[in-house]
Amino acid sequence: MLQVSAAATATILVPGIALADDWIRVNTIPLTSTVPGRSSIMKWQPNASHAEARYQPVRYTPSRSQKGDTRSLAMFNTHTGESVNLVYCENGDYVPGALDEINYFFRDFRANLIKPIDPRLLDLLHTIHQSSDATKPFNLVSGYRSPQTNAMLAAQFEGVARHSMHIQGKAADINLPGRQLSILERIALAMRFGGVGYYPQSGFVHLDTGRIRHWG
């Protein structure tokens, strides 16, 4: 369940509409109650005035998990103070309501913008957490970044790629309380999937679902 204040809202960007960059703004929508019968999963509940806009057809459709299992994810956002602890894949199927919650959790908090997060990134995080034999949740240092936010960070800090996978919703910068960053790095490299960046001075490991590569 995502823990936020009762008044928390977000500006939603829905893919597949007519804008040049495939996004459209939808008026603010509160994040409210959990799905009946699934206390670990929360979904968007738009009020009547926003219902039509929220449910416009979208291009993004979660794919089926490669394994017919159940997968969960627990994380803490170091910037917003929010926590998420949910089942996002049940019996091999990604749960749309849970993915909505994760998309909000991973949002660009500076611009208050949301983009769908690659479910393969969630699977990678799930597998790494299990392999680490840890009980505490990941700390999320950076999730989705809008192009504007990424450009701002790239201008201020070395090591921020101008065409970062964060812009595509395919990357996460994380650390795990109780586990050394070097251990996380070794576990991630053993997966042989996507990019792994090691940033000990900044206190995180970068993971993405792009081509296999390693730096740091």
N, CA, C and O of each residue as an XYZ file, in Angstrom:
864
protein
N       0.843     -1.191      0.000
C       0.000      0.000      0.000
C       0.873      1.234      0.000
O       1.834      1.306      0.766
N       0.564      2.211     -0.843
C       1.310      3.455     -0.896
C       0.854      4.346      0.230
O      -0.339      4.625      0.351
N       1.773      4.799      1.057
C       1.443      5.624      2.188
C       1.679      7.071      1.838
O       2.822      7.506      1.698
N       0.587      7.831      1.692
C       0.671      9.246      1.386
C      -0.371      9.950      2.220
O      -1.227      9.307      2.826
N      -0.305     11.270      2.255
C      -1.314     12.026      2.982
C      -2.632     11.950      2.238
O      -2.664     11.686      1.036
N      -3.718     12.184      2.957
C      -5.051     12.059      2.362
C      -5.270     13.051      1.242
O      -6.094     12.821      0.357
N      -4.538     14.156      1.272
C      -4.746     15.194      0.255
C      -3.820     15.067     -0.931
O      -3.820     15.931     -1.807
N      -3.037     14.015     -0.981
C      -2.057     13.879     -2.064
C      -2.731     13.788     -3.416
O      -3.706     13.056     -3.586
N      -2.206     14.536     -4.381
C      -2.730     14.503     -5.743
C      -1.563     14.499     -6.709
O      -0.422     14.753     -6.322
N      -1.850     14.211     -7.954
C      -0.802     14.217     -8.975
C      -1.382     14.631    -10.304
O      -2.569     14.435    -10.561
N      -0.544     15.204    -11.150
C      -0.928     15.495    -12.522
C      -0.585     14.273    -13.347
O       0.582     13.891    -13.433
N      -1.583     13.655    -13.956
C      -1.385     12.404    -14.667
C      -1.117     12.682    -16.131
O      -1.762     13.539    -16.735
N      -0.172     11.965    -16.699
C       0.098     12.031    -18.129
C      -0.307     10.700    -18.729
O       0.215      9.654    -18.342
N      -1.229     10.733    -19.666
C      -1.740      9.513    -20.277
C      -1.157      9.360    -21.667
O      -1.293     10.268    -22.487
N      -0.497      8.218    -21.966
C       0.112      8.039    -23.281
C      -0.911      7.805    -24.373
O      -2.058      7.451    -24.100
N      -0.487      8.005    -25.613
C      -1.307      7.615    -26.745
C      -2.241      8.690    -27.256
O      -3.038      8.417    -28.154
N      -2.180      9.917    -26.718
C      -3.042     10.979    -27.199
C      -2.252     11.798    -28.226
O      -1.140     11.424    -28.600
N      -2.831     12.919    -28.678
C      -2.329     13.552    -29.891
C      -1.094     14.429    -29.727
O      -0.614     14.973    -30.721
N      -0.560     14.591    -28.524
C       0.587     15.459    -28.393
C       1.821     14.844    -29.046
O       1.906     13.631    -29.232
N       2.773     15.709    -29.389
C       3.957     15.253    -30.127
C       4.763     14.237    -29.335
O       5.330     13.308    -29.911
N       4.821     14.407    -27.996
C       5.633     13.488    -27.210
C       4.799     12.369    -26.602
O       5.240     11.707    -25.662
N       3.583     12.150    -27.135
C       2.724     11.028    -26.736
C       2.202     11.122    -25.314
O       1.862     10.099    -24.720
N       2.130     12.308    -24.758
C       1.584     12.458    -23.412
C       0.501     13.543    -23.420
O       0.512     14.434    -24.269
N      -0.404     13.461    -22.497
C      -1.415     14.499    -22.310
C      -1.628     14.691    -20.815
O      -1.621     13.726    -20.050
N      -1.815     15.919    -20.411
C      -2.101     16.182    -19.007
C      -3.581     15.928    -18.721
O      -4.458     16.278    -19.511
N      -3.828     15.312    -17.576
C      -5.183     15.128    -17.094
C      -5.261     15.805    -15.743
O      -4.305     15.739    -14.971
N      -6.372     16.456    -15.436
C      -6.494     17.206    -14.200
C      -6.167     16.339    -12.987
O      -6.204     15.111    -13.057
N      -5.850     16.994    -11.885
C      -5.409     16.290    -10.694
C      -6.422     15.269    -10.228
O      -7.629     15.511    -10.243
N      -5.905     14.111     -9.810
C      -6.723     12.995     -9.376
C      -6.214     12.516     -8.037
O      -5.021     12.236     -7.914
N      -7.062     12.408     -7.023
C      -6.575     11.945     -5.721
C      -6.311     10.457     -5.714
O      -7.005      9.687     -6.379
N      -5.313     10.061     -4.964
C      -5.027      8.649     -4.740
C      -5.775      8.260     -3.482
O      -5.512      8.804     -2.410
N      -6.719      7.308     -3.602
C      -7.581      7.060     -2.461
C      -7.561      5.608     -2.028
O      -6.508      5.093     -1.654
N      -8.702      4.936     -2.070
C      -8.865      3.679     -1.356
C      -8.228      2.495     -2.061
O      -7.867      2.555     -3.236
N      -8.104      1.410     -1.293
C      -7.535      0.186     -1.820
C      -8.578     -0.615     -2.585
O      -9.779     -0.386     -2.441
N      -8.113     -1.549     -3.394
C      -9.007     -2.414     -4.143
C      -9.654     -3.400     -3.180
O      -8.938     -4.029     -2.400
N     -10.981     -3.566     -3.197
C     -11.632     -4.510     -2.296
C     -11.035     -5.905     -2.432
O     -10.873     -6.422     -3.537
N     -10.712     -6.499     -1.297
C     -10.190     -7.856     -1.303
C      -8.707     -7.951     -1.520
O      -8.138     -9.039     -1.431
N      -8.048     -6.806     -1.811
C      -6.603     -6.802     -2.006
C      -6.024     -5.647     -1.212
O      -5.816     -4.561     -1.753
N      -5.765     -5.872      0.061
C      -5.324     -4.777      0.912
C      -3.959     -4.243      0.516
O      -3.587     -3.140      0.916
N      -3.201     -5.017     -0.270
C      -1.852     -4.589     -0.632
C      -1.812     -3.764     -1.896
O      -0.747     -3.271     -2.269
N      -2.943     -3.595     -2.572
C      -2.946     -2.927     -3.862
C      -3.888     -1.723     -3.832
O      -5.017     -1.826     -3.352
N      -3.428     -0.598     -4.338
C      -4.244      0.611     -4.401
C      -4.393      1.015     -5.853
O      -3.441      0.884     -6.623
N      -5.551      1.501     -6.248
C      -5.749      1.934     -7.626
C      -6.335      3.344     -7.633
O      -6.865      3.812     -6.625
N      -6.234      4.011     -8.777
C      -6.768      5.363     -8.907
C      -8.283      5.338     -8.812
O      -8.934      4.471     -9.394
N      -8.850      6.302     -8.070
C     -10.293      6.439     -7.939
C     -10.668      7.878     -8.296
O     -10.794      8.711     -7.398
N     -10.849      8.193     -9.576
C     -11.182      9.567     -9.954
C     -12.576      9.938     -9.508
O     -13.466      9.089     -9.466
N     -12.775     11.220     -9.170
C     -14.133     11.642     -8.834
C     -14.920     11.824    -10.125
O     -14.363     11.719    -11.218
N     -16.201     12.093    -10.000
C     -17.082     12.092    -11.163
C     -16.668     13.108    -12.216
O     -16.831     12.868    -13.412
N     -16.126     14.254    -11.773
C     -15.790     15.309    -12.723
C     -14.584     14.954    -13.579
O     -14.372     15.562    -14.629
N     -13.771     13.953    -13.135
C     -12.573     13.591    -13.878
C     -12.668     12.216    -14.506
O     -11.725     11.779    -15.165
N     -13.770     11.530    -14.322
C     -13.844     10.127    -14.743
C     -13.627      9.969    -16.247
O     -12.903      9.071    -16.675
N     -14.250     10.834    -17.051
C     -14.142     10.680    -18.494
C     -12.707     10.872    -18.956
O     -12.212     10.115    -19.792
N     -12.033     11.893    -18.409
C     -10.661     12.160    -18.817
C      -9.729     11.039    -18.387
O      -8.829     10.666    -19.139
N      -9.928     10.493    -17.188
C      -9.004      9.479    -16.663
C      -9.040      8.203    -17.475
O      -8.012      7.546    -17.642
N     -10.207      7.841    -17.983
C     -10.341      6.562    -18.651
C     -10.330      6.658    -20.172
O     -10.959      5.850    -20.855
N      -9.618      7.643    -20.696
C      -9.400      7.678    -22.138
C      -8.573      6.459    -22.534
O      -7.742      6.001    -21.749
N      -8.785      5.925    -23.741
C      -7.988      4.770    -24.183
C      -6.505      5.120    -24.178
O      -6.118      6.208    -24.602
N      -5.685      4.202    -23.702
C      -4.247      4.415    -23.669
C      -3.539      3.306    -24.433
O      -4.067      2.202    -24.565
N      -2.367      3.594    -24.926
C      -1.632      2.654    -25.737
C      -0.917      1.618    -24.894
O      -0.725      0.480    -25.322
N      -0.520      2.020    -23.688
C       0.295      1.134    -22.849
C      -0.534      0.007    -22.254
O      -1.535      0.261    -21.584
N      -0.126     -1.241    -22.494
C      -0.774     -2.415    -21.920
C       0.292     -3.305    -21.305
O       1.196     -3.756    -22.008
N       0.202     -3.571    -19.980
C       1.225     -4.417    -19.355
C       1.281     -5.783    -20.018
O       0.252     -6.389    -20.317
N       2.489     -6.253    -20.239
C       2.662     -7.576    -20.821
C       2.600     -8.643    -19.749
O       2.595     -8.336    -18.557
N       2.554     -9.895    -20.170
C       2.489    -10.999    -19.235
C       3.873    -11.307    -18.690
O       4.863    -11.263    -19.421
N       3.937    -11.618    -17.407
C       5.206    -11.993    -16.804
C       5.718    -13.271    -17.446
O       4.940    -14.115    -17.893
N       7.033    -13.401    -17.484
C       7.614    -14.587    -18.095
C       7.397    -15.833    -17.250
O       7.466    -16.947    -17.768
N       7.140    -15.663    -15.973
C       6.932    -16.800    -15.095
C       5.547    -16.699    -14.458
O       5.101    -15.608    -14.102
N       4.870    -17.837    -14.314
C       3.543    -17.828    -13.726
C       3.605    -17.790    -12.218
O       3.183    -18.734    -11.551
N       4.132    -16.701    -11.674
C       4.291    -16.599    -10.230
C       3.702    -15.302     -9.714
O       3.115    -14.526    -10.467
N       3.866    -15.077     -8.426
C       3.400    -13.858     -7.784
C       4.614    -13.071     -7.319
O       5.513    -13.618     -6.680
N       4.633    -11.787     -7.644
C       5.792    -10.959     -7.328
C       5.353     -9.700     -6.591
O       4.294     -9.133     -6.863
N       6.190     -9.284     -5.657
C       5.883     -8.112     -4.844
C       7.057     -7.151     -4.842
O       8.161     -7.498     -5.262
N       6.808     -5.944     -4.367
C       7.842     -4.923     -4.317
C       7.595     -4.015     -3.117
O       6.474     -3.557     -2.892
N       8.650     -3.760     -2.352
C       8.590     -2.842     -1.217
C       9.700     -1.819     -1.372
O      10.867     -2.182     -1.518
N       9.338     -0.527     -1.342
C      10.317      0.534     -1.543
C       9.964      1.755     -0.714
O       8.813      1.950     -0.324
N      10.985      2.582     -0.450
C      10.814      3.864      0.227
C      11.406      4.940     -0.665
O      12.538      4.805     -1.130
N      10.651      6.012     -0.911
C      11.122      7.105     -1.752
C      11.833      8.127     -0.875
O      11.211      8.758     -0.021
N      13.134      8.291     -1.085
C      13.930      9.154     -0.215
C      13.611     10.636     -0.387
O      13.965     11.445      0.471
N      12.950     11.002     -1.482
C      12.624     12.405     -1.728
C      11.231     12.784     -1.226
O      11.047     13.867     -0.671
N      10.270     11.914     -1.415
C       8.888     12.233     -1.040
C       8.492     11.682      0.323
O       7.495     12.118      0.898
N       9.262     10.726      0.850
C       8.912     10.104      2.116
C       7.807      9.075      2.005
O       7.306      8.595      3.022
N       7.414      8.725      0.774
C       6.357      7.744      0.554
C       6.919      6.327      0.560
O       8.081      6.100      0.226
N       6.073      5.389      0.946
C       6.447      3.981      0.925
C       5.441      3.210      0.099
O       4.264      3.567      0.049
N       5.903      2.148     -0.553
C       5.029      1.271     -1.311
C       5.375     -0.162     -0.942
O       6.547     -0.523     -0.831
N       4.345     -0.972     -0.754
C       4.528     -2.385     -0.415
C       3.339     -3.123     -0.999
O       2.249     -3.092     -0.430
N       3.537     -3.788     -2.131
C       2.394     -4.356     -2.834
C       2.769     -5.557     -3.681
O       3.943     -5.813     -3.949
N       1.752     -6.282     -4.092
C       1.878     -7.356     -5.072
C       1.542     -6.750     -6.428
O       0.435     -6.249     -6.624
N       2.488     -6.792     -7.366
C       2.251     -6.179     -8.676
C       2.056     -7.220     -9.775
O       1.680     -6.875    -10.895
N       2.307     -8.484     -9.465
C       2.138     -9.562    -10.437
C       1.532    -10.763     -9.727
O       2.112    -11.276     -8.770
N       0.369    -11.215    -10.190
C      -0.318    -12.346     -9.583
C      -0.525    -13.444    -10.614
O      -1.120    -13.217    -11.667
N      -0.029    -14.630    -10.304
C      -0.175    -15.787    -11.197
C       0.319    -15.484    -12.615
O      -0.272    -15.928    -13.600
N       1.403    -14.727    -12.699
C       2.001    -14.422    -13.993
C       1.420    -13.229    -14.706
O       1.907    -12.868    -15.778
N       0.388    -12.594    -14.153
C      -0.234    -11.434    -14.785
C       0.071    -10.179    -13.980
O      -0.107    -10.152    -12.762
N       0.534     -9.138    -14.673
C       0.736     -7.858    -14.016
C      -0.609     -7.262    -13.617
O      -1.571     -7.327    -14.382
N      -0.678     -6.688    -12.431
C      -1.917     -6.135    -11.885
C      -1.988     -4.646    -12.248
O      -1.197     -3.857    -11.731
N      -2.918     -4.244    -13.127
C      -2.960     -2.847    -13.580
C      -3.055     -1.836    -12.441
O      -2.372     -0.812    -12.470
N      -3.883     -2.104    -11.448
C      -4.013     -1.171    -10.331
C      -2.720     -0.998     -9.566
O      -2.384      0.106     -9.136
N      -1.999     -2.085     -9.399
C      -0.711     -2.017     -8.701
C       0.315     -1.252     -9.528
O       1.118     -0.497     -8.978
N       0.294     -1.442    -10.851
C       1.216     -0.705    -11.707
C       0.909      0.791    -11.679
O       1.825      1.612    -11.746
N      -0.358      1.148    -11.581
C      -0.726      2.561    -11.445
C      -0.079      3.160    -10.200
O       0.454      4.270    -10.224
N      -0.140      2.399     -9.123
C       0.424      2.896     -7.867
C       1.939      3.029     -7.961
O       2.513      3.999     -7.465
N       2.578      2.065     -8.590
C       4.027      2.119     -8.755
C       4.415      3.288     -9.661
O       5.401      3.976     -9.395
N       3.651      3.515    -10.723
C       3.925      4.649    -11.613
C       3.890      5.961    -10.835
O       4.725      6.839    -11.050
N       2.922      6.090     -9.934
C       2.824      7.297     -9.109
C       4.010      7.392     -8.161
O       4.588      8.466     -7.991
N       4.369      6.287     -7.552
C       5.477      6.247     -6.600
C       6.789      6.638     -7.281
O       7.609      7.337     -6.685
N       6.994      6.194     -8.525
C       8.214      6.458     -9.289
C       8.185      7.812     -9.986
O       9.142      8.146    -10.684
N       7.149      8.592     -9.829
C       6.947      9.820    -10.602
C       8.118     10.789    -10.465
O       8.906     10.710     -9.523
N       8.210     11.699    -11.423
C       9.138     12.821    -11.335
C       8.551     13.783    -10.313
O       7.639     14.544    -10.633
N       9.064     13.756     -9.088
C       8.469     14.550     -8.013
C       8.744     16.036     -8.201
O       8.016     16.868     -7.659
N       9.771     16.383     -8.953
C      10.066     17.796     -9.180
C       9.025     18.424    -10.098
O       8.546     19.527     -9.834
N       8.672     17.727    -11.174
C       7.687     18.231    -12.132
C       6.294     17.697    -11.847
O       5.327     18.149    -12.460
N       6.167     16.735    -10.922
C       4.905     16.079    -10.598
C       4.284     15.439    -11.843
O       3.102     15.621    -12.132
N       5.106     14.692    -12.565
C       4.680     14.023    -13.786
C       4.870     12.519    -13.650
O       5.784     12.049    -12.973
N       3.995     11.783    -14.301
C       3.984     10.320    -14.214
C       4.152      9.714    -15.595
O       3.626     10.231    -16.581
N       4.892      8.609    -15.658
C       5.006      7.829    -16.881
C       5.029      6.353    -16.493
O       5.583      6.008    -15.449
N       4.440      5.472    -17.306
C       4.466      4.038    -16.972
C       5.885      3.515    -16.824
O       6.750      3.793    -17.655
N       6.115      2.765    -15.769
C       7.409      2.158    -15.503
C       7.451      0.776    -16.151
O       6.486      0.016    -16.079
N       8.568      0.465    -16.776
C       8.744     -0.824    -17.442
C       8.574     -1.957    -16.425
O       9.336     -2.021    -15.460
N       7.595     -2.853    -16.615
C       7.424     -3.959    -15.666
C       8.652     -4.843    -15.533
O       8.844     -5.481    -14.498
N       9.488     -4.891    -16.570
C      10.714     -5.683    -16.463
C      11.654     -5.109    -15.409
O      12.418     -5.854    -14.794
N      11.609     -3.797    -15.192
C      12.406     -3.184    -14.147
C      11.913     -3.638    -12.776
O      12.710     -3.883    -11.870
N      10.604     -3.748    -12.636
C      10.034     -4.228    -11.372
C      10.447     -5.671    -11.117
O      10.782     -6.039     -9.991
N      10.424     -6.492    -12.178
C      10.850     -7.887    -12.030
C      12.323     -7.967    -11.627
O      12.708     -8.806    -10.813
N      13.138     -7.088    -12.204
C      14.557     -7.066    -11.862
C      14.748     -6.689    -10.399
O      15.535     -7.317     -9.691
N      14.034     -5.671     -9.945
C      14.115     -5.252     -8.547
C      13.657     -6.364     -7.609
O      14.283     -6.623     -6.581
N      12.565     -7.010     -7.974
C      12.039     -8.109     -7.163
C      13.076     -9.220     -7.028
O      13.315     -9.723     -5.931
N      13.684     -9.595     -8.137
C      14.646    -10.692     -8.128
C      15.905    -10.331     -7.341
O      16.437    -11.158     -6.601
N      16.375     -9.101     -7.501
C      17.556     -8.662     -6.765
C      17.279     -8.642     -5.264
O      18.124     -9.047     -4.466
N      16.101     -8.173     -4.888
C      15.769     -8.130     -3.456
C      15.730     -9.533     -2.878
O      16.237     -9.771     -1.782
N      15.127    -10.467     -3.613
C      15.096    -11.843     -3.134
C      16.502    -12.428     -3.031
O      16.813    -13.129     -2.068
N      17.339    -12.147     -4.001
C      18.695    -12.683     -4.008
C      19.555    -12.083     -2.904
O      20.528    -12.701     -2.471
N      19.204    -10.882     -2.443
C      19.989    -10.218     -1.401
C      19.664    -10.748     -0.008
O      20.374    -10.453      0.952
N      18.591    -11.531      0.102
C      18.165    -12.083      1.386
C      17.938    -10.976      2.411
O      18.274    -11.119      3.587
N      17.357     -9.863      1.937
C      17.114     -8.711      2.811
C      15.656     -8.681      3.254
O      14.780     -9.242      2.596
N      15.417     -8.023      4.371
C      14.051     -7.875      4.880
C      13.556     -6.434      4.769
O      12.349     -6.191      4.780
N      14.478     -5.482      4.662
C      14.087     -4.075      4.565
C      13.816     -3.702      3.105
O      14.367     -4.322      2.195
N      12.976     -2.700      2.880
C      12.665     -2.295      1.499
C      13.805     -1.518      0.863
O      14.656     -0.956      1.552
N      13.806     -1.498     -0.480
C      14.737     -0.645     -1.210
C      14.480      0.825     -0.875
O      13.353      1.207     -0.560
N      15.520      1.639     -0.942
C      15.371      3.083     -1.003
C      15.432      3.488     -2.466
O      16.390      3.151     -3.161
N      14.419      4.211     -2.944
C      14.425      4.723     -4.312
C      15.007      6.126     -4.304
O      14.422      7.048     -3.736
N      16.161      6.283     -4.936
C      16.821      7.577     -5.015
C      16.348      8.348     -6.240
O      16.184      9.567     -6.187
N      16.128      7.639     -7.340
C      15.636      8.280     -8.558
C      14.874      7.266     -9.393
O      15.353      6.157     -9.632
N      13.682      7.655     -9.834
C      12.866      6.810    -10.689
C      12.684      7.466    -12.049
O      13.651      7.667    -12.784
N      11.429      7.801    -12.384
C      11.173      8.476    -13.654
C      11.650      9.914    -13.581
O      11.493     10.583    -12.559
N      12.239     10.386    -14.682
C      12.607     11.793    -14.835
C      12.023     12.309    -16.141
O      12.193     11.685    -17.188
N      11.349     13.425    -16.087
C      10.897     14.056    -17.323
C      12.109     14.580    -18.069
O      13.154     14.801    -17.457
N      11.997     14.787    -19.389
C      13.134     15.338    -20.137
C      13.645     16.651    -19.550
O      14.851     16.895    -19.541
N      12.736     17.503    -19.059
C      13.139     18.784    -18.496
C      13.950     18.588    -17.211
O      14.980     19.233    -17.014
N      13.478     17.696    -16.347
C      14.199     17.441    -15.095
C      15.558     16.820    -15.377
O      16.551     17.191    -14.752
N      15.610     15.875    -16.316
C      16.875     15.220    -16.623
C      17.880     16.220    -17.197
O      19.066     16.173    -16.871
N      17.401     17.123    -18.050
C      18.285     18.136    -18.621
C      18.829     19.052    -17.529
O      19.997     19.437    -17.563
N      17.989     19.399    -16.569
C      18.420     20.244    -15.466
C      19.490     19.550    -14.635
O      20.496     20.166    -14.279
N      19.280     18.260    -14.321
C      20.251     17.513    -13.531
C      21.558     17.302    -14.298
O      22.644     17.361    -13.721
N      21.440     17.056    -15.604
C      22.644     16.851    -16.426
C      23.500     18.111    -16.473
O      24.725     18.029    -16.562
N      22.855     19.279    -16.414
C      23.588     20.537    -16.438
C      24.271     20.824    -15.109
O      25.252     21.566    -15.058
N      23.754     20.238    -14.036
C      24.274     20.514    -12.701
C      25.269     19.476    -12.203
O      26.166     19.796    -11.423
N      25.113     18.221    -12.656
C      25.915     17.146    -12.095
C      26.581     16.321    -13.198
O      25.980     16.045    -14.236
N      27.825     15.937    -12.950
C      28.491     15.009    -13.852
C      27.907     13.614    -13.661
O      27.453     13.266    -12.571
N      27.923     12.828    -14.716
C      27.438     11.458    -14.610
C      25.973     11.286    -14.929
O      25.485     10.156    -14.971
N      25.247     12.381    -15.157
C      23.836     12.284    -15.538
C      23.755     12.265    -17.064
O      24.078     13.256    -17.718
N      23.327     11.141    -17.626
C      23.260     11.000    -19.082
C      22.146     11.876    -19.650
O      21.047     11.934    -19.100
N      22.440     12.546    -20.739
C      21.437     13.435    -21.343
C      20.309     12.638    -22.007
O      19.213     13.161    -22.208
N      20.573     11.400    -22.340
C      19.530     10.536    -22.895
C      19.310      9.348    -21.948
O      19.335      8.186    -22.354
N      19.098      9.680    -20.702
C      19.012      8.678    -19.634
C      17.820      7.748    -19.817
O      16.778      8.147    -20.337
N      17.991      6.496    -19.379
C      16.883      5.542    -19.372
C      15.806      5.946    -18.362
O      14.678      5.456    -18.423
N      16.154      6.831    -17.444
C      15.148      7.336    -16.496
C      14.022      8.052    -17.252
O      12.864      8.001    -16.837
N      14.361      8.712    -18.349
C      13.359      9.441    -19.128
C      12.323      8.487    -19.709
O      11.168      8.865    -19.901
N      12.728      7.264    -19.986
C      11.836      6.274    -20.586
C      11.076      5.443    -19.551
O      10.290      4.568    -19.914
N      11.305      5.711    -18.280
C      10.659      4.909    -17.246
C      11.251      3.512    -17.161
O      10.562      2.560    -16.794
N      12.537      3.391    -17.503
C      13.181      2.084    -17.541
C      14.397      2.004    -16.629
O      15.256      1.142    -16.819
N      14.482      2.899    -15.633
C      15.658      2.914    -14.769
C      15.279      3.284    -13.345
O      14.281      3.965    -13.105
N      16.096      2.821    -12.406
C      15.935      3.164    -11.001
C      17.304      3.239    -10.352
O      18.161      2.390    -10.596
N      17.510      4.257     -9.524
C      18.695      4.362     -8.686
C      18.281      3.964     -7.283
O      17.355      4.550     -6.722
N      18.950      2.979     -6.708
C      18.486      2.394     -5.447
C      19.649      2.128     -4.495
O      20.812      2.089     -4.895
N      19.300      1.947     -3.232
C      20.184      1.311     -2.271
C      19.309      0.472     -1.348
O      18.084      0.585     -1.377
N      19.924     -0.351     -0.546
C      19.191     -1.287      0.293
C      19.777     -1.278      1.698
O      20.893     -1.757      1.898
N      19.048     -0.746      2.675
C      19.554     -0.717      4.047
C      19.964     -2.109      4.526
O      19.235     -3.086      4.359
N      21.140     -2.166      5.120
C      21.632     -3.438      5.624
C      22.473     -4.216      4.636
O      23.022     -5.262      4.982
N      22.586     -3.722      3.397
C      23.394     -4.390      2.384
C      24.339     -3.369      1.747
O      23.922     -2.266      1.395
N      25.590     -3.736      1.604
C      26.555     -2.851      0.984
C      26.223     -2.659     -0.496
O      25.702     -3.557     -1.157
N      26.538     -1.464     -0.994
C      26.291     -1.188     -2.414
C      27.043     -2.166     -3.301
O      26.537     -2.566     -4.349
N      28.247     -2.557     -2.894
C      29.040     -3.479     -3.700
C      28.350     -4.833     -3.834
O      28.489     -5.508     -4.854
N      27.608     -5.227     -2.802
C      26.864     -6.490     -2.872
C      25.715     -6.355     -3.866
O      25.485     -7.248     -4.681
N      24.997     -5.237     -3.797
C      23.914     -5.006     -4.750
C      24.449     -5.008     -6.175
O      23.836     -5.575     -7.080
N      25.587     -4.372     -6.361
C      26.187     -4.315     -7.696
C      26.494     -5.724     -8.199
O      26.185     -6.047     -9.346
N      27.095     -6.566     -7.362
C      27.455     -7.920     -7.786
C      26.214     -8.747     -8.107
O      26.201     -9.509     -9.074
N      25.173     -8.594     -7.294
C      23.933     -9.333     -7.553
C      23.333     -8.894     -8.880
O      22.903     -9.723     -9.683
N      23.306     -7.576     -9.104
C      22.730     -7.045    -10.345
C      23.531     -7.517    -11.561
O      22.947     -7.874    -12.584
N      24.839     -7.521    -11.459
C      25.666     -7.972    -12.578
C      25.433     -9.445    -12.868
O      25.468     -9.869    -14.023
N      25.196    -10.227    -11.819
C      24.960    -11.661    -12.003
C      23.673    -11.931    -12.770
O      23.517    -13.001    -13.359
N      22.745    -10.969    -12.770
C      21.493    -11.138    -13.504
C      21.719    -11.094    -15.015
O      20.937    -11.648    -15.788
N      22.803    -10.427    -15.424
C      23.105    -10.288    -16.852
C      21.888     -9.766    -17.623
O      21.464    -10.330    -18.632
N      21.355     -8.670    -17.101
C      20.177     -8.065    -17.731
C      20.240     -6.564    -17.522
O      20.237     -6.093    -16.385
N      20.299     -5.807    -18.613
C      20.252     -4.366    -18.522
C      21.552     -3.736    -18.069
O      22.597     -4.385    -18.018
N      21.464     -2.438    -17.736
C      22.632     -1.674    -17.326
C      22.760     -1.612    -15.817
O      21.765     -1.562    -15.093
N      24.006     -1.617    -15.354
C      24.304     -1.524    -13.928
C      25.378     -0.457    -13.735
O      26.484     -0.574    -14.263
N      25.042      0.581    -12.976
C      25.998      1.638    -12.679
C      26.264      1.695    -11.187
O      25.333      1.623    -10.385
N      27.528      1.824    -10.808
C      27.940      1.804     -9.406
C      28.369      3.197     -8.985
O      29.339      3.736     -9.518
N      27.642      3.797     -8.014
C      27.909      5.155     -7.564
C      28.076      5.178     -6.043
O      27.183      5.645     -5.337
N      29.199      4.683     -5.531
C      29.374      4.611     -4.076
C      29.416      5.977     -3.399
O      28.952      6.119     -2.268
N      29.963      6.979     -4.073
C      30.029      8.306     -3.461
C      28.656      8.949     -3.351
O      28.407      9.750     -2.450
N      27.771      8.598     -4.268
C      26.402      9.132     -4.228
C      25.460      8.219     -3.454
O      24.342      8.614     -3.121
N      25.908      7.004     -3.167
C      25.128      6.116     -2.315
C      24.042      5.335     -3.014
O      23.006      5.052     -2.412
N      24.251      4.972     -4.290
C      23.225      4.177     -4.964
C      23.822      3.343     -6.081
O      24.941      3.583     -6.535
N      23.050      2.359     -6.511
C      23.336      1.561     -7.699
C      22.259      1.870     -8.726
O      21.072      1.887     -8.401
N      22.669      2.113     -9.956
C      21.731      2.363    -11.057
C      21.391      1.044    -11.739
O      22.275      0.237    -12.028
N      20.102      0.834    -11.993
C      19.632     -0.339    -12.728
C      18.744      0.125    -13.869
O      17.951      1.050    -13.698
N      18.866     -0.508    -15.036
C      17.929     -0.203    -16.113
C      17.720     -1.434    -16.979
O      18.433     -2.429    -16.851
N      16.732     -1.352    -17.862
C      16.356     -2.491    -18.704
C      16.848     -2.326    -20.139
O      16.292     -2.925    -21.059
N      17.875     -1.526    -20.330
C      18.470     -1.365    -21.648
C      19.415     -2.516    -21.965
O      19.293     -3.607    -21.408
N      20.347     -2.262    -22.858
C      21.301     -3.305    -23.223
C      22.228     -3.599    -22.043
O      22.382     -2.768    -21.148
N      22.833     -4.763    -22.046
C      23.723     -5.159    -20.962
C      25.006     -4.323    -21.013
O      25.687     -4.285    -22.038
N      25.327     -3.658    -19.909
C      26.527     -2.854    -19.814
C      26.799     -2.572    -18.337
O      25.941     -2.806    -17.486
N      27.994     -2.070    -18.040
C      28.392     -1.833    -16.654
C      29.356     -0.661    -16.599
O      30.231     -0.530    -17.454
N      29.197      0.190    -15.594
C      30.116      1.302    -15.409
C      30.189      1.648    -13.924
O      29.363      1.212    -13.122
N      31.193      2.438    -13.585
C      31.351      2.867    -12.203
C      32.469      2.121    -11.491
O      32.726      2.372    -10.314
